[in-house]
Amino acid sequence: MVVKESDGAAVPGAAMLFALAALMVFAALFLGASRRPLPMMIAELVALALLVSVLLPWRAPMHRAAPVSGAGRPLSRPLQSFLILLSLVPLIQLLPVTMGLWAELPGRAFYAESIRLANGNSSGLDWRAISLIPSATEAAWLALLPPLAVFVVALRLDRERLLILVLVFLGIATLQALLGLAQYGSAAQTDSALGTYLNRNHLAGLLEMALPVSLALLAATVGHTRPPHAAGRHGRRKRTFRQWVARFSVTRINQAAALGAVSLAILLGLIFTRSRAGVTLAMVGILLSTLMFSYRLGGRNTYGLIGTFTAVGVGTASLIGLVPVWSRFTYTDPFEDGRWKIFDATVRAIGEFFPLGSGAGTFVEVLRRFHPASFPGVTINRAHNDYLEWLLEFGLIAGVLILVWLLFYVRQWGRVWKRGDWTIWRFAQAGAGIALLLMMLHTLVDYNLRTPANAVATALVAAVFFHRTRSDEGRRDRKQRASAAGAAAPQPDYRIPPENQSNPFGA
C-alpha cells in the first residue's frame, strides 16, 4: 500500500502492543458501539494490560533501546501531566470525607438532608465519597481506560504500524457505512443508516472523522511517484519519461481508486444516516480538505495548476451537491429544539455544583432535580453537549483540561503545517487534525465521546495528529544548535581602519 512509511526499525516489543491496539480498535469500532457490559469489560481489561505494559518501570529498558527515527518519542512532560490529571480526577472524586464536610461541599446540602432523613440518627462523623454516586464514578473511570490506552500506545508505535492502524480504522468505517446503506435499502424498520450503532448521530460521528483522513490519503496517493520517506529531499527535478509513465501505473491507479471508493462509501453512509449535524460537518470537512490538499496532490502538486483547479472543482461540486441533500434529506430531530432547554437545565446544575462538580457519571441522577417541566415522563440521559456535561460532573478542572487541550491542538498544527514537500505521513496527520476538529464541533450538540467506539476512534485520530518521532526532535535540536551557533559567532568588523580613512591623493 502506498501509505507505508518505513523510516526505521520499530520499538522492540512493539509488535505485541500493535496487535493488542489493533484488537482494541476493531472490537470497539465494530463490536462495541454500545455500552454493553461484556464488550466494555473486555475492552477495559485489554486497556489495563496495554497501560501496564507501557507505563510500568520494567518497560523502561524497551523504550531506552529504541533510538530509531520511526518510533514514537516518549510523551512530553505537559502531555504526561495532562493525561495523569485526566485519569486521576475521577479517582480523586472517590476519596472519602466525613459526612459533615460532605454536606458543606457545593450542591450536596440538598442530598445530605435526604440522607439524614433516610438514615435516622446518622451522625456527621460517617464517611462518604466526594462523588454523589461512587459506583457511577467508578464505571466512568473504567470507561476512560480504553481510549486512554489506545492514545498512549499509538503514540509509542512507529509510523508504519500507526498507518496500518489508520487503514484498519478506515476499513471498519467503510464496513459500518456499507452496513448502514444495506440497512437503509432493506425492508428493515429503519429510516436511516445505523451500522452497529444505536444512534444515527454516533455513526455519523465515526464517518465524519474517517472522511477527511481518507481524503488526505487519497490526495497523497494521486500522482505520488516517490517513496514516502524520500519526499521533500531533493526539491523539484525534471521528470524522466519513465517517471511520467510510473505516475499512471496500474498499482497507483488501483490505490487511488481504492481510496476514492472508500471516501465515496463513507460519504454516502454519512448522508444516509440523515444526521443534520453529520452532513453539515461532512461539508466542512470536504471544504477544509479541498483548501488544504488541492495544491499538494502527491506531496509536490504533481499535476501543477491543472491538478489544483481540478481538485478545487471536485470539492466545490461535492459541496454544491450536498446542499440540497442537507436541506431535504437530513433527519430533523423532533427533540432538537428541546436541546436548548436541556442546556439551560445543565447550566443551572453546573452553577449549583461548581467548582467541584457532582462526580463522574452522575449526570442522569443530578439532572432529575433540574428536569425541564416541558419534558414530562422523559429521562434525560445526556446533556447533548459533552463540554457542559463535563463541567457539571468535574467542575472547574474540566474547564482547565478543555482549555489545555485546545492549546495543545493549536500548537500541534504549527508543527504539522510546514513548507516544502509533504510526505504521506504529513497528509495523514493533517487529515487527522481536520477529523479532530469535526469531532470537537460535533460534541457541542451531541455526546459522541460518551460512546465507547467513538471515544476510541477519537483517541486513535488524536494519536496520529500528535505523533512525534525522535527524528522530528533531532531536526528541531539541530536547528536550535545551528541558530545558537550563528548567534554566538563573532560578527565581522566592517569599520574602515584609520590608515585608510585619509585620501592619499588629496591636497
C-alpha positions in Angstrom: 0.0 0.0 0.0 1.3 3.4 -0.8 0.8 4.8 2.7 3.6 2.6 4.0 6.2 4.8 5.6 9.2 2.8 6.8 11.6 5.2 8.4 13.3 3.0 10.9 13.1 -0.2 12.9 10.2 -0.4 15.3 10.5 -0.3 19.1 11.4 -3.8 20.4 8.3 -5.4 21.7 6.0 -3.1 19.8 4.6 -5.9 17.7 2.6 -7.2 20.7 1.4 -3.7 21.6 0.4 -3.1 18.0 -1.6 -6.4 18.0 -3.4 -5.5 21.2 -4.1 -2.0 20.0 -5.5 -3.3 16.7 -7.7 -5.7 18.5 -8.9 -2.9 20.7 -9.7 -0.7 17.8 -11.5 -3.4 15.9 -13.5 -4.6 19.0 -14.5 -1.1 19.9 -15.4 0.2 16.5 -17.2 -2.8 15.1 -18.4 -4.8 18.1 -18.6 -2.4 21.0 -20.6 0.5 19.6 -22.9 0.4 22.6 -22.1 0.2 26.3 -23.0 -3.5 26.7 -21.4 -4.9 29.8 -19.4 -7.8 28.3 -17.7 -5.8 25.4 -17.0 -3.0 27.9 -15.4 -5.4 30.4 -13.2 -7.0 27.7 -12.1 -3.6 26.4 -11.3 -2.3 29.9 -9.2 -5.4 30.7 -7.3 -5.1 27.4 -6.8 -1.4 28.1 -5.5 -2.1 31.5 -3.0 -4.6 30.1 -1.8 -2.1 27.5 -1.3 0.7 30.0 0.6 -1.6 32.4 2.8 -2.8 29.6 3.7 0.7 28.5 3.9 2.6 31.8 5.4 0.2 34.4 9.2 0.7 35.1 10.1 -2.7 33.8 9.2 -1.5 30.3 11.7 1.4 30.5 14.6 -0.6 29.0 12.5 -1.3 26.0 11.9 2.4 25.5 15.6 3.3 26.0 16.6 0.7 23.5 14.7 2.4 20.7 16.6 5.4 19.4 15.2 4.9 15.9 13.7 7.6 13.8 10.4 5.8 13.1 9.4 5.0 16.7 7.2 7.4 18.6 9.1 9.5 21.2 8.2 9.4 24.9 5.3 11.6 26.0 6.3 15.2 26.6 6.0 16.4 30.2 3.0 18.7 29.5 1.1 15.9 27.8 2.0 13.4 30.6 0.7 15.9 33.2 -2.5 16.3 31.2 -3.1 12.6 30.9 -2.3 11.9 34.5 -4.6 14.6 35.7 -7.4 13.4 33.3 -7.1 9.9 34.7 -6.9 11.0 38.4 -9.8 13.3 38.5 -12.5 10.5 38.8 -10.3 8.8 41.4 -10.0 12.0 43.4 -13.8 12.2 43.5 -13.9 8.8 45.1 -11.8 10.0 48.1 -13.9 9.7 51.4 -14.7 12.7 53.6 -16.8 13.0 56.7 -20.5 13.4 56.3 -20.3 16.8 58.0 -17.8 18.1 55.5 -19.5 16.4 52.6 -22.7 18.3 53.4 -20.8 21.6 53.1 -19.5 20.8 49.6 -21.2 22.7 46.7 -24.6 21.2 45.8 -24.5 18.5 48.5 -26.7 20.1 51.2 -29.9 19.0 49.4 -28.8 15.4 49.3 -27.3 15.4 52.8 -30.6 16.3 54.3 -32.3 13.5 52.4 -29.6 11.1 53.6 -30.1 12.1 57.2 -33.8 11.6 56.9 -33.3 8.2 55.4 -30.7 7.1 57.9 -32.5 8.4 61.0 -29.9 9.4 63.7 -26.9 9.4 61.4 -24.0 11.4 62.8 -21.8 13.8 60.8 -18.8 11.6 61.5 -19.8 9.0 58.9 -17.6 8.8 55.8 -18.8 9.2 52.2 -17.1 9.7 48.8 -17.0 13.2 47.3 -18.9 12.0 44.3 -22.7 11.8 44.7 -22.8 8.3 43.2 -19.4 6.5 43.8 -20.4 3.4 41.7 -21.2 5.6 38.7 -17.8 7.4 39.1 -16.0 4.1 39.2 -17.7 3.0 36.0 -16.9 6.3 34.3 -13.2 5.9 35.3 -13.1 2.4 33.9 -14.7 3.6 30.6 -11.9 6.1 30.3 -9.3 3.4 30.1 -9.8 2.1 26.5 -9.4 5.5 24.8 -6.6 6.4 27.1 -4.7 3.1 26.3 -5.2 3.5 22.6 -3.9 7.1 22.7 -0.8 6.2 24.8 0.1 3.0 22.9 -0.4 4.6 19.4 1.9 7.5 20.3 4.6 4.9 21.1 4.2 3.0 17.8 6.4 3.6 14.8 4.8 5.4 11.9 4.4 2.3 9.7 2.4 0.4 12.3 0.4 3.5 13.1 -0.5 4.0 9.5 -1.7 0.4 9.4 -3.9 1.2 12.3 -5.3 4.1 10.3 -6.1 1.7 7.5 -7.8 -0.6 10.0 -9.9 2.4 11.2 -10.8 3.3 7.6 -11.7 -0.3 6.8 -14.0 -0.6 9.7 -15.6 2.8 9.0 -16.2 1.6 5.4 -17.8 -1.6 6.7 -20.0 0.5 9.0 -21.0 2.7 6.1 -21.9 -0.2 3.8 -23.8 -1.9 6.6 -25.8 1.3 7.1 -26.5 1.6 3.4 -27.7 -2.0 3.4 -30.0 -1.3 6.3 -31.5 1.7 4.7 -32.1 -0.1 1.4 -33.6 -3.2 3.1 -37.1 -3.8 4.4 -35.9 -3.3 8.0 -37.8 -0.9 10.2 -35.3 1.9 9.9 -35.4 5.2 8.1 -31.7 5.9 8.4 -28.3 4.1 8.4 -27.2 2.9 11.8 -24.5 0.3 11.3 -23.9 -1.5 14.6 -24.7 1.8 16.4 -27.9 2.5 18.4 -27.9 6.2 17.4 -27.6 7.6 13.8 -25.7 10.6 15.1 -22.9 8.4 16.5 -22.4 6.6 13.3 -22.3 10.0 11.6 -19.6 11.0 14.2 -17.5 8.0 13.2 -17.8 8.6 9.5 -17.2 12.3 9.7 -13.8 11.6 11.3 -13.0 8.9 8.7 -13.9 11.1 5.7 -11.0 13.7 6.0 -8.5 11.0 6.8 -9.5 9.1 3.6 -9.4 12.2 1.5 -6.0 13.1 2.9 -4.6 9.7 1.9 -6.3 10.0 -1.5 -4.7 13.3 -2.1 -1.3 11.9 -1.1 -1.7 8.9 -3.4 -2.8 10.8 -6.5 0.3 11.2 -8.7 2.8 10.2 -5.9 5.8 8.7 -7.6 8.5 8.6 -4.9 8.8 6.7 -1.7 7.2 8.5 1.2 10.4 8.7 3.2 12.1 10.3 0.2 9.6 13.1 -0.3 10.9 16.6 0.2 14.6 15.7 0.0 15.6 16.8 -3.5 13.2 19.5 -4.4 11.7 19.8 -7.9 13.6 17.9 -10.6 13.0 17.3 -14.2 11.0 14.1 -14.6 12.1 11.4 -17.0 9.7 9.6 -19.3 9.8 6.5 -17.1 8.6 8.6 -14.1 5.7 10.0 -16.1 4.7 6.5 -17.1 5.1 5.3 -13.4 2.6 8.0 -12.4 -0.1 6.3 -14.3 0.9 2.7 -13.4 -1.8 0.2 -12.6 -0.7 0.0 -9.0 -1.0 3.7 -8.5 -4.4 3.8 -10.2 -5.7 0.9 -8.1 -4.5 2.6 -4.9 -6.2 5.9 -5.8 -9.3 4.1 -7.0 -9.5 2.1 -3.7 -9.1 5.2 -1.6 -11.6 7.1 -3.8 -14.1 4.2 -3.3 -13.6 4.2 0.4 -14.1 8.0 0.6 -17.3 7.7 -1.5 -18.7 4.9 0.6 -18.0 6.8 3.8 -19.7 9.9 2.4 -22.8 8.0 1.2 -23.0 6.2 4.5 -22.8 9.5 6.3 -25.5 11.1 4.1 -27.9 8.1 4.7 -27.5 8.5 8.5 -29.7 11.5 7.9 -27.9 13.3 10.6 -28.1 17.1 10.1 -25.0 17.7 12.2 -23.1 14.9 10.5 -23.9 16.1 6.9 -23.1 19.7 7.9 -19.7 18.7 9.3 -19.0 16.5 6.3 -19.4 19.6 4.2 -17.0 21.4 6.5 -14.5 18.5 6.2 -14.7 18.5 2.4 -14.2 22.2 2.3 -11.1 22.1 4.7 -9.7 19.1 2.8 -10.0 20.9 -0.5 -8.4 24.0 0.7 -5.5 22.1 2.4 -4.7 19.4 -0.1 -5.7 20.8 -3.5 -2.2 22.3 -4.2 -0.3 19.4 -2.6 -1.5 16.4 -4.7 1.1 13.7 -4.4 3.1 15.7 -2.0 4.5 18.2 -4.5 1.4 19.1 -6.5 2.4 16.6 -9.2 -0.2 17.8 -11.7 0.6 21.5 -11.2 -2.0 24.2 -11.7 -4.4 21.9 -13.6 -4.4 19.5 -10.7 -5.2 22.2 -8.2 -8.1 23.6 -10.3 -9.4 20.0 -10.8 -9.3 19.2 -7.1 -11.0 22.5 -6.2 -13.6 21.9 -8.8 -14.3 18.4 -7.5 -14.5 19.7 -3.9 -16.8 22.6 -4.9 -19.1 20.3 -6.9 -19.3 17.9 -3.9 -20.3 20.8 -1.6 -22.9 22.1 -4.1 -24.3 18.6 -4.4 -24.6 18.2 -0.7 -26.6 21.4 -0.1 -29.9 20.1 -1.4 -29.2 16.8 0.5 -28.7 18.8 3.7 -32.0 20.7 3.3 -34.2 17.9 2.0 -32.9 14.6 3.1 -31.3 15.0 6.5 -33.2 13.9 9.6 -35.0 16.6 11.5 -34.8 15.6 15.2 -38.1 16.5 16.9 -36.0 16.6 20.1 -33.6 19.2 18.6 -35.5 22.3 19.7 -35.6 20.9 23.3 -31.9 20.7 23.5 -31.7 24.4 24.5 -33.9 23.6 27.5 -31.6 20.7 28.4 -28.6 23.1 28.0 -30.3 25.6 30.3 -31.1 22.9 32.9 -27.5 21.7 32.7 -26.1 25.2 33.1 -28.2 25.7 36.3 -26.9 22.4 37.6 -23.3 23.5 36.9 -23.8 26.6 38.9 -25.1 24.5 41.8 -22.1 22.1 41.9 -19.3 24.5 40.8 -16.4 24.3 41.3 -16.0 20.7 42.4 -18.7 19.1 40.2 -21.1 16.4 41.1 -18.9 13.4 40.2 -18.2 11.5 37.0 -21.1 9.5 35.7 -23.7 11.3 37.8 -25.4 13.4 35.1 -28.7 11.4 34.8 -29.4 11.4 38.6 -28.4 15.0 39.1 -30.5 16.4 36.2 -33.6 14.9 37.7 -33.5 17.7 40.2 -33.3 20.3 37.3 -35.6 18.5 34.9 -37.4 20.9 32.4 -41.1 21.0 33.1 -41.8 20.8 29.4 -40.4 17.2 29.3 -42.8 15.2 31.5 -42.2 11.5 31.7 -38.9 11.6 29.9 -35.5 10.6 31.3 -32.7 12.9 30.0 -29.7 10.7 29.9 -27.2 13.1 28.3 -26.7 16.9 28.0 -26.2 16.6 24.2 -23.2 18.8 24.8 -20.2 16.9 26.2 -18.5 20.2 27.3 -21.4 21.1 29.6 -21.7 17.6 30.9 -18.0 17.5 31.8 -18.3 20.9 33.6 -21.3 19.5 35.6 -19.5 16.3 36.6 -15.9 17.6 37.0 -16.4 21.3 37.7 -13.6 23.8 37.3 -10.9 21.2 36.5 -12.9 20.2 33.4 -12.7 23.8 32.1 -9.0 23.8 32.7 -8.5 20.5 30.8 -10.6 21.6 27.9 -8.5 24.9 27.5 -5.2 23.0 27.8 -6.4 20.5 25.1 -7.3 23.4 22.8 -3.8 24.9 23.3 -2.2 21.5 22.5 -4.3 21.2 19.4 -3.5 24.7 18.0 0.2 24.3 18.8 0.4 20.9 17.0 -1.0 22.5 13.8 2.1 24.7 13.8 4.3 21.6 13.8 2.2 19.8 11.1 1.8 22.8 8.8 5.2 23.2 7.2 6.5 24.4 3.9 8.0 22.2 1.2 7.0 18.7 0.1 4.5 16.8 2.1 5.1 13.1 2.9 2.2 10.8 3.1 2.6 10.8 6.9 2.0 14.6 7.0 -1.1 14.1 4.8 -2.4 11.6 7.4 -1.6 13.9 10.3 -3.4 16.9 8.6 -6.4 14.7 7.8 -6.4 13.6 11.5 -6.3 17.2 12.6 -9.4 18.0 10.5 -11.1 14.9 11.9 -10.4 16.1 15.4 -11.8 19.5 14.7 -15.0 18.0 13.3 -15.5 15.8 16.4 -14.8 18.8 18.7 -17.5 20.7 16.9 -20.0 17.8 16.8 -19.7 17.2 20.5 -21.2 20.7 21.0 -24.6 19.3 20.0 -24.2 15.6 20.9 -22.5 13.1 23.1 -20.3 11.2 20.6 -17.4 10.9 23.1 -19.7 9.1 25.6 -19.9 6.2 23.1 -17.0 3.8 23.6 -16.5 3.2 19.9 -16.2 6.9 19.0 -14.1 7.6 22.1 -11.6 5.0 20.9 -11.7 6.3 17.3 -11.1 9.9 18.6 -8.1 8.7 20.7 -6.6 6.9 17.6 -7.1 10.0 15.4 -5.6 12.2 18.1 -2.6 9.9 18.4 -1.9 10.3 14.7 -2.2 14.0 14.8 0.0 14.4 17.9 2.5 11.7 17.0 6.2 12.9 17.0 9.3 10.8 16.4 12.8 11.0 17.6 13.9 12.2 14.1 11.5 15.1 14.5 13.2 16.0 17.8 16.6 15.6 16.2 15.8 18.0 13.4 14.5 20.6 15.9 17.6 20.2 18.1 19.9 20.6 15.1 18.0 23.8 14.0 18.3 25.2 17.6 22.0 24.4 17.8 22.6 26.0 14.3 20.8 29.1 15.3 22.6 29.3 18.6 25.9 28.8 16.9 25.1 31.5 14.4 24.1 33.9 17.2 27.3 33.1 19.2 29.7 33.5 16.2 31.6 36.8 16.2 30.3 39.4 13.9 32.7 40.7 11.2 34.1 44.2 11.7 33.2 46.4 8.7 34.7 49.6 10.0 37.4 51.4 7.9 40.8 51.3 9.6 42.3 54.7 10.5 45.2 54.4 7.9 42.6 54.1 5.1 40.4 56.9 6.2 42.6 59.7 4.6 42.8 60.3 0.8 46.4 59.9 -0.3 45.6 62.0 -3.4 44.2 64.9 -1.6 46.0 68.2 -1.2 
